[in-house]
């Protein structure tokens, strides 16, 4: 069957007012290919629309909160940044085309050690250094074509942000989840600051400076992250789609199989020691039967200058408020402890401490106390404020004190009469002092240098006092920023509760896999705490994670000192690598791109050489977002060829449709139309699945390239006169838009200036590509069942869509056995097993095993 279409005759060449960047279809030399200057012209023409275009969506549209981890403003973007922000922008554009209400904010994790170090090295104000870097990096994000909600932009170093960071600290303090305690801390001798356990690598070195960490005694502020350990651990069972990230979190937290209590310390005379000891017990009833406490040899109590009395007995005791007894404290070998616990309550039947139990436990528990149930013991512990929550022995509390200037000031005042006093909430924020004297730029650059700022009146007794000079760990700043993005201009609260309830959790959280233990755990803890005090309803902050693999590149370092050198300093001689300046032999390894390792690639060079869209495709094609990738330009030619193939198809349509003669379309074969429709349904399903479910954007790009090839092979008559061809081409350009927003806008606009063959789209086609709807496959189109025999494809069966969704294994096997190709392969063999796998988006597979 053949049919003909009649188009209205008009001379578009004469009447058209061009809005495109190029003169369509008369491209250079009639080649219908894009030259470098064409890419420049297209990006210059469409850049503002790509950055700031908007689409009206229904008021009741589903929300999609797409959040990339915000960057530290170090000065310039690196390829890892390009990768994560391209990924988030692709998803945000995809969901806008799906008519979702998209939240896609960006901000700056602006406090941090590099700014302090820059201040010391260059005598440059950290605030000015940070602001200058933000301007530079924001410019590069705009060059990348990222469509962020800039009206939501935040900087953690702004007082209107860290006011609420300080408020959160005070709320934790109110409920006993923040405490100050002397302990051994991880001290970085290069950066002169404390590191959390999570910031020390497996070699005992600082994650940032690389220096070997030493143990130092300091009085520090801790957050009791162990309090929510059991909830955070158990909640991971609901997040099976987090895959290996859930495993990393479980490993970090550890199994929650003990109860933690805090007992006050007393001297021999019974006077309080103004300190406490955290202990672990297997079960609450151990508090009744426990008669002594043991600590590890490296415990702070063993090296704090306390005199020992007899056999490893310390000169302090711990007060058990449940039994009203003082418990002696002994020093024991590591073999007496479970996991990384450093203090343990010992009872008569403790299997780990029989030696201590037999030698020192002489008295029996009180008969009346033995009648207490575990629940009653925990209630008593709560009344006495000594803990009693189930937690992990492995997880340590979070040290949040940092000895530096450029951070959130801890809102505490020390008074000789009142002790540590919280700053009243109506006096927040406690702002950083201005740097007006170069003398503070010394090696120990910290708030302790600002003597005038330190001096303050006590909020309680109004006597003379001093401010806390430590600042908060930057992970504290970033533990709640996902809430602030929802209401970034709110001066009266960190986030309106209604807004938080309506928009949390984050639907897709995108960032480096290396943050799976530290930042992710702290963010989950903080969201759970804030939810517990009523700021929002949803305790888990992130519904889905898209962990981004690292971008790797060759590094060269000296074999002797491990110093990194740039690739420009490397020479080869007799198959070996040497530093051309010093002659030292070099080792070559693949490592994460980093300025410190001198193996980075300047994104500015990519923008200048290839343009924005090609750069975006370079960082997303070939390798899945979740995988590490070795940086190279191997996929460049394929990307450019693909764009040119799409360009050729669009130019051919424009050329044919614009001429008066072409308005009388050729007769189109119905078989061709059916083939195009089937191809369209297949590729739309595939691309949508990989955008929405698997996040395999490299596979989505590959499918778009396959779709392009189908259209490229069509006869000129089909290009000129097939409605289904036009529908396919429009679908291709819409699906191309999230990846290459500039060229897809140009191609769409060129196509929109010629007559359409599609009914009912005359007004829609005049709208730009970003205001279109993401294409959907025909609901009634046939689904494909692939039959595999011992891993090899032997048949492809098309099934009615309704029948496909109700298909079971037995019915699928019967269909397969009716196929001649399956019969031929399976004859005279025995069917060992079969398994049916169905996917609404991708179709089905019937896996046969024969012997």
N, C-alpha and C positions, 0 to 999 in steps of 0.2 A: 504494500500500500504506500502511495506517495501523495504528498499534499503540497500546496503552494501558499505562501504568505504574501500579501501586498502591503508595502510600507508607504507612508505618505511621502511624496516626492518633494524635496526641498534642497536648496544649495547651502548646506551647513558651512562649507568652506568660506563662503562670502559673508554669511550673517553672524557667525560665531564671534563672541567676545571672549578671548582666551583667559581662563583663570588658572590653567596649568602652567608649570614651569617651562615645558617644552612645546614645540610646534608639532602637534600630532596630525597625521602619522609621519610627516616628513623628517625623520631623524637623519643623522649624519650618513651621507652616501647611500641613503635608502637601505641601510643594513638592518635597521630596527634593533640596534644594539646601543647600550648606554656607555658613553665614554666617561672618564673621570670628571670632566667639567659638567656633564649631565647630572651626575650624582650630586655635585655641589649645587647646581641650580635647583634641583628638586628639594634638597634639604633646606636651602635658603628660602624657597617659596613656602614650604609647609611647616617649618620649624615651630612657629608660634602656635599654629593650630594643633600640632602634635603635642605640645607641652600643656596647653591651656584649654583645649576643646572640652566641651561637656555634653552630656546626654541626659535628657529628662527621662526619669524612670517613674513608674507608678509609686504612689505614697506607701503602698503596702508591699513594695518589692522586697525580696529577700536580701538580707545584708551579707556582704562578704568583707570581712576585716582581714586584709592582706598586709602583713607586717614584716618587712625585712629588719634584721638587727641593725640598729643605727650605728654609724661609724664614729671612730675616734678621729677628730680633726688633726691629722698629722701633717697635712700640707698638700698632698696630692693623692688622688685615687690610685690604686694599683689594680692589677688584673683580677684579683680576688674580689675587690669591690665591684668592678664592672660585671662580674659574673652574678653576684648575688642581687644587684639592683636591676640588672636586665631581667633576671628570672622573676623578680617581684613585679616589675612593670609589665611583663608578658601576661602574668596572671591577672593583674588589675585590669588590663585592657580586655582580656578574654571575658572576665565577669561583667564588665560594662556592656560588652556586646551581647551578653546573656541577660541584659536588662536587670542586673542586680544593683543594689545600692552599695557602692564600693567605698571602703575606707582604706586609703593607701597613704599613710603619713610618713614623714621623714623628720629626723632631728639629729642632734649631735651629743654623743657621749663625751662631754667636753672637759670634764675634770680628768686629771691623770698625771702620772709621773713624767712623761715626756715633756710636758710644759714646764714642770719644775726643773728638769735637767736643762732645758733650753734657756731658762732664766739664769741658771748658774753659769752655763757655758758662754752665753752671749750678753748677759746682763740685760735681758729683754723681759718686760713685764709679761707674765703668763697670760693675763687677760687679753692683751693686745696681740700676742703671738697666736693665741687660740682664735681670736676673731679674724685675723688675717688668713689663717688656714681655712676657716669656714668659708670665707668668700671664694677662695681658690677652688675648694672641693665642690661647693655648690655650683660654680660655673661649669665644672666638668660633668656633674650630674645632669645639668641642663643640656650640655652637648650630647650626652648619651640618649637624650630624648625621653627621659623618665618623667612620667606624668604623676607627680606627687601632689598631695594636698598640702601645699606650702602654707596655707593659712593655719595649719595645725603644728607648724614647725616649733620644736622646743630645743633648748640648750640646757643641759644639766647644770651649767655654771651660772645660770641666771638666778638671782635671788627669788624671783617669782616661782621658780621650779624648786630650788633646794630649801625654800621655806617649808614645803610639804615633805621633803625628805627628812628634815629635822622633826617635823610633826610626827611622822611615822616612828622615828626613833623614840620620841617621848611616849607614844602609845605602847610600844613594846616595853618600855621601862615601867609604865603603869601596871601592866599585868605580869610583871616579873620575868619577861622574856629577854630582857637586857640586864646584864650585871657587870660589875667591875671586879677583876680578880687578878692576883699576881700569879704568873705562870711562866713557863718557858715558852718563848715564841720563836718563830722562824725569822731570823734577822738577815736581811740582805746587806752585806757590808759595802756594796758598791752604791746602791741607791739609798742606803741608810734608812730603811723602813721595814716594818713588819709585813710578813706575807702570810696569808691564810694557808692552811695545809694543802688546799687545792691548787695553790700557786707555786708549789714546789714539785719539780718533775721527778721521774723515777731515779735520776742520778743524784738527787739531793741538791739540785741547783735551781736558782730563781728562774721562773718562766720568762722573765723579761730581760734581766741583765745577764743571765747565764752564770752569775757568780755562785760559788758553793755557799749554801746557806749555813749559818751558825746558830746555835741555840743561845738565847739571851733572856735573862730574867727581867720582866717588865710587868707593871700593872696596866692591864688593858681592858677595853670594853669588848664584851662578847655578846653575840646574839644566840639565844638558846634554840638553834635550829633542830636540835634533838627532840624538841617538844612535839613537832608534827611528823616525826620520822615514820611512825607506823602508818598514818594516814597517807603520806606521800608514797610510801612503799606499796601499800595495798591498792591505791588508786591506779597504779600502773597496769593492773590486770585489765582495766577497761580500755587501755590504749595499746592494744596488740598491733595496730597499724604503725606505732612508733618503731617497731622492729628493734634493731640493734641499739637505738637510743634508749628505749625502755630498759634494755639489758645493762647499758652503761649506768643509768640512774639506779637500778637495783643494786648493782655492784658497789656503787658509791655509798648508798645508804646502808646497805647490809641488812640481814634479817633482824626483825625486831622481836627478840626473844628474852628481853630482860626489863627490869623496872629500875628507873633511876631516881635516887633520892639525894638530897643535899643536907648534910648534918653540920651544925655549927661546931667550930673548934673551940676548945677550952684549954687553958693552961692547967698545971697541976693543982693550983689553988681553986679551980672551978670558975675562974674569971674568963669571960668570953674573950676569944683571941681576935675578934673582928675579922674573921675569915671563915671559910667553910670548905668541906671536902665533898666532891661528887662521888657517889658510890653506885655500883650496880648490884642488883639482887635478882636471883632467878625467879622468885615469886614474892608477893607481898608478905607472906607469913614468915619469910626469912628475917624480917625486922623483929619478930618475936623471939626467934631462936638464935639470931646472930648475937655474938658476944664480943667480937673484935673486928677490926678493919685492917686489911693489908694494902700496902701501896707498893708500886714498883720502885726499884732503886733509883731511877731517874726522875721520880715524882718530885714536884717542887717542895713538898714537906720534908723530904729527906736531905735536901741541900740548901735549906733556907737558914741554916745556922742554928737549928734547934738541937739541943744536946740530947744524946741518946742515953737511955737508962737501961742497962742490961742488954739482953739478947735482941738486938735490932728493935728495941722498943723506943718510940719517939716520946719526947717530953710534952706532948699534947694529947688530948683525948677528943673524941667526937661525941656530941650529945644526941642520943636517940630520943626524940620527943614522944615516941609511941610507948616505949618501955620506961621512960624517965631514967635512963641509965647513961653513964659515961662509958664509952667504949675505947679500950686501948687501941693504939695504931702501931702496927709492925711493918717493917720493910721485908718484902719477900722476893724470891726469884721470879723471873718472867714465866716460868713453867706453872706458876700458881694462878695465872690469869687467862681469861678467854679473849680471843681476838685482840683488839687494841685497848681494852679497858685498862685504866691505870690505877683504879682503886676498887676494892671488893669487900663486901660484907661476908664474914665467915660464920657459918653455923655449925652445929654438932655433926651434921651428916654431909658436910661439903666434900665432894669427892676430890676436889682440886687441892684442898688444904688440910689434909688429915694430920700432918705434922703439927701445924699450929693449933688445930682443933684439940688434939689429944693433950698437948702440953699446956695450953693456956685457957681452955674452956672448962672451968670447974663447976660453975653454977648452972642450974637448970632454969628454964623459963617459968614465969609465974603462971599458975594454973588458970587464973582468971583471964589472962591475956590469950591463952591458948584457944579460948572459945571464940575469939574474934575471927570473923570471916575475912577473906581477902578484900572484899568490897568495903567492909567496915574499916579495915586498916588503911586503905587508900583514902577514904573519907577523912580519917584522922590526920593523915599526912597532908591533905589539902588544907585542913583547918590550921595546922601548925606551919603551913607554908614551906614544907620541905620536899615538894615534888611528888613523886609517886606515879609517874606516867610510864607507859610501855614504850620502849625505844630500842635502838640498835647499840650494841657495845662498840661497834666500829666507828660510827659517825661522831666526829668531834664538833663542838660548838664553833661558831664562826667568829674569828677575831676580826673586828671591824675597825680598830684603831690604826691610824697611819700617821707617821711622824713627818708630815710635809705640809707645805703651804696650800698648794692648789687642789683643794678638795672641800667638801661640805663641812663647815665647822660643827663639832659635836656640841649640842646645846646644853652644856652642863657648866655650873659654876662651883668652885671649891671654896668653902668657908671654914675657917678654923673653929667656929662654933657649931655650925649646922652640917658640916660634912659636904658631900656631893649633892648639890641642889639643882633640879631641872629648871631651865629657863621657862618662865611662864609662856603659855601658848600665844597670848596676845602681844608678846614682845618678839615673836618670830617674824622674819628670819634673823638669826645672828649672822651678820654679813662679814665677809672677809675684809681685813684692813687693806687700804690702798698701799701699793708699793711706791714710796716716794724717795727712798734712800737706797742708793746702790750698795750700801754696806750689808744689807740683808742678803745679797746674792753670794752666799758663802756655801761651803760644802754641806752644811747642816740646815739649808734653807727650809724653815718651817715656821709655824705660827709662834713658836717660842721666842723668835727674834723680835716680835712686836710688843715691846714692854708696855707701851701706853694702851694698846688694844687689850692686853691681858687684864689690866687693872679694872675692876668693876665692883659695884655694890651687890651684896648678897640679896637675892629676891625675897629671902625669908626674914632675916634680922636686920637687913640694910647696913650691916657692917662691911668692912673692907674684905674683898674676896678676889679670886682670880679665875679667869675663864679656862676651860679645858683647851689645851693647845694641840691636841691630836685632831685630825680630820677623819672623815669616814672613808672606808674603802669604796672605790668607784663602783664595785659590784653592787653596793647598797643603792647608789644612784640609779643604776639600770635595772634594779629588781622590781620596779613598779611603773616604768615609763609607759607601758602599754595602756595603762589607765589614763595617764595625763594626756595622751594624744587625743582621747575622746572629748576632752574639755579643756584644752590647753590655755584658754584665756580666763578661766574661772579664778577669781581673786579670793573667793570666800571658802572654797573647799578644793581638795585635790582633784575630784571629779564628781559631777552631779550623779547621785545614786541612780536616778532613772535612766540617764544616758549609759551608765556602766551596765545596768541590768539589761538594757535593750541591745547592747553591742558586744558584750563579752560572752564567750571567750573570743580571742583572736582565732579566726577560721584557719588561716595558714600562716605559720611562723617560719621564716626563711633565714638561714644563717649557717655559719661554719660549724662543721661537725665537731671541731675542737672545743666548742662551748657546751657540749652535751653534759658534762659533769658539773662545771662551776656555775656559769651564769644561769643555765636552765634550772638547776636545783634551787638557787637563791630566788629566782623569779617565782617558781612554784611555791616555795615556802612563804614568800611575801604575799602572794595573792591569797593563799589560804589564811594567813593571819588577818589581812585586811577584810576578807570576807567574813571572818569570825567576829569582827567588831562592827559589821554592818555597812561597809562602804559599797559592796556589791554582792550579788547573790552567788555567782559562779566561782567556786574555790580554785578550780584549775584554769590557768590563764590561756592555755593553747590547746585547740582542738586537734589540729594536724600540724606536723612538723615536716619541713622540707630541708633536711640537713644537706648542706652544700659541701661537696668534696673540695680539697685544696687544689690550687693551681701550682703545679711544680715546674721547676726550670733547673738547668744545670748550675751547680755552684762549684767554685774552685777555692780551696783553702790549703794553706801550707801544712805540710806533714808534721812539721816541728811544733808550731805554736797554735795551729788551728785557725789562724787569721784568714778571713775571707778576702779574696781579691776579685776584681771585675774581670769579665771575659776579655776585655780589651788589653789586659796585662798578661794574658796567657800566651805562651809560645810552645810549640811542639818540637821536640828533638829526639830522633831515634824512637819514636812512638811513645815518648813520655812527655808529661806536661811540666812547664817551669814558669815561674814568675820572671818576666823579662826584665824587671827592675832589680831584683835581688838575686836571681838565679836559683832560688829555693825550689825544690820539687813540690808539685801540687797534687792534691787528690781531687778527683771529680766525682760528685754525687748529685743525685736528683733530690732537691729539697723544696719546701714551700717558698714561693716567691716572697722576698722580703728585702727592704732597703738595706738592713744590716748585713744581709748575705750577698748583697751586690748582684742579685740575679733577677731584678725586676725589669718589667717592660713598661715604658711610659705610655699610658693610654693616649696621651696627646699625639704621639706619633701615629697611632692607629687611626685616630679621628682625621688627622691631616692627610694620611695616605689613602685610606679606604672609605672614609665617611662613617656616619653614625650607624646606618642600617647594616652595612656589611660587618662592622665591628660587633654589633649585637648578635648577628648570626654566627660570627666566628666563635664567640664565647659560649654559644648554646648548641651549635651543631656538633655532630660526631660523637660526643660523650654525654652521658646522662648527668643531670645536675648533682646526683648523689655520689658520683664517682670522682676520684682524683683524676686530674688530667695533666699531662705533660704539655706545656705550651709550645705550639708550633703553628705554622700557617698552611699546613697540609690541606686543609679544607677550603682554602681561599678560592681556588679556581672553580671548584664545584659550586660554591655559593654565588659567585659572579655569573657563572653560566646559567644557574637556575633563574636568577633575576632577569637575565637577558632573554631566556626562553619565555618567561611570563610577558616581558616587554614585547616580544615578537608577536605573541598571540593577541595582545591588546591592540597593538599597532595594525595588525591585519584586520581585526574586527572594525576598527575605526576607519581604515582605508576603504573597506568594502561597503560599510554602511553609509559612508558620507557621500559617495558618488551617486548621482541620480540614477544611473543604470542599475546600481545594486539594490535600489529600493524595491525592484521587482525580484523578490527572492527566488532562488532555485528550489525545485521540488526536493524535499528531504525524505529519505528512506526511514520508515517507522522503526526498522531494526536498529538503525543508527541512534535514533532517539532513545530507544529502550536500553541500548548499551550504555549510552551516556548517563541515563538515569540510574542504572545499576551501579556504575562507577562512582557517581556522585554520592549515592547512599553509603557505599562502602568507605569512601575516603572521609566523608563527614563523620561517620561513626568512629573510625579509627583515630582521626585527629582529636575529636571531642574526648574520647576515652583517655588519650595520653595527656591532654590538657587538664582534665578534671580528676582523673583517678590515679594514673601511674606517675604523673609528672615527668614522663620521659619526653622532654621537649625535642631532643635530638631525633627521636622516632617520629614525632609529629612533623618535624621539618622534612624528614625523609618521605613521609606520606604525602605531604604537599608537593614535593618534587615529583613523586609518582603521579599525582593528579595532573600536574602540569604536562607531564609526558603524554598522558592520555589525550589531553586537549591539543597538544602540539602535533599529534599524528593525524588529527582529523582533516578531512578534505576541505579545500577552500570553500566549496559549496556549503558544507556544514557550518563552517565558521561564519559565513555570510547569512545563512537563512535558517539555522536551527534554534528554536526557542530553548531547547534543553541545553544546547551548547552555551547559550548566553547565561542560563541559570547556573550552570557549572562554573563558568568563568567568574560570575559575581560571587558565588560561594567561595571560590579559591581566593579571591582578593580580600574578602572579609576575614577568612581564616589566616591569611598572610599578615593582616594588619598588626596583631600583637607582636609579631617578630620584627617586621620591617615597616614601621608606621609611615615613614615618609614616602617611599616608593609606592606602597599600596594606596596611599592617598592620591598620588599623581595618576596612577593607573586607573583608579576608580573614577576620578574626575574626567579623564580623557574618555572613558567608556560612557560616562553619563551625558556627554555632549552629542551623542549620535542616537538615532531612533532605536527604541527597544522593541523586541519581538514578544516581550512578556506582557500578559494582560494584568492590569491592576497594579503596576509598579511604576507608572509614569511619574507620580509625585515622590515615591520613595527613592527612585533612582537619582533624583536631583539632590537628595540629602547626601552629605559626605559619608565616607565609609565608616567613620567612628560612630555614626548615628544609626547604622544598620543593625539588624538582628543577626546573631550568630545562626548560621544555617542549621536546619534540623533534617534528619533523614525522613523519608516517607515511612510512617508507622506501619503501613501495610506492605512494605517492600519485603522481598524474600530474604531470609537469613541463610547463611552458609554454614553447613556442617562439613568440616574437613575430617576425612577418615585417614588415620595413620596406622600402618602395619609395621610393628617392630621398629617404630621411630621414623618410618619413611611414608611420605604422603602418597596415597594410592587413589584417592577419589575426593571429589568435591560435590556435595549434594545441596541443592537449593530447596529450602523448606518455607512454606507459608509462615509468616511472622507469628500468627496466633498459635499454630501448631508447634512452632519452635519453642515458645515459652512454656508449653506443657509437655515437652518431650522428656521421656525417661530413657534410661539405658537400654532396656529391652527393646523398645520401639526403634531406637536409633540403630541397634544392632540388626534388626529385621530389615530396615531400609538399606543399610550397608550391604547386607548379604544379597540384595536384589541388584546391586551394581555389578555389571560385567567385569569391570576392572578389579573389584574386590574378589569376586568369585574366582577369577583367573589366578590371583595371587595366593588365595587361601586353599585352593583345591588340594586334596590329598595331605593336608596339614591339620593338626589338632589345635583348636582354639583354647589357649591356656587361660586368658583373662581379657576382660574389656573394662574400660572406664570412660564415662561421659563427663566432659567439662563444658559447661555452658556459661557464656558471658553475653548479656543483652547488647553490649556495645560491639564486641569483637566477633560474635558468632560462637560456634561450638566446635569441639574436637572429640572424636571418638577414637580412643587409643586401644588398638588391638594387639595382643601378644599371642603369637602362634609358635608351635614347635613342630 
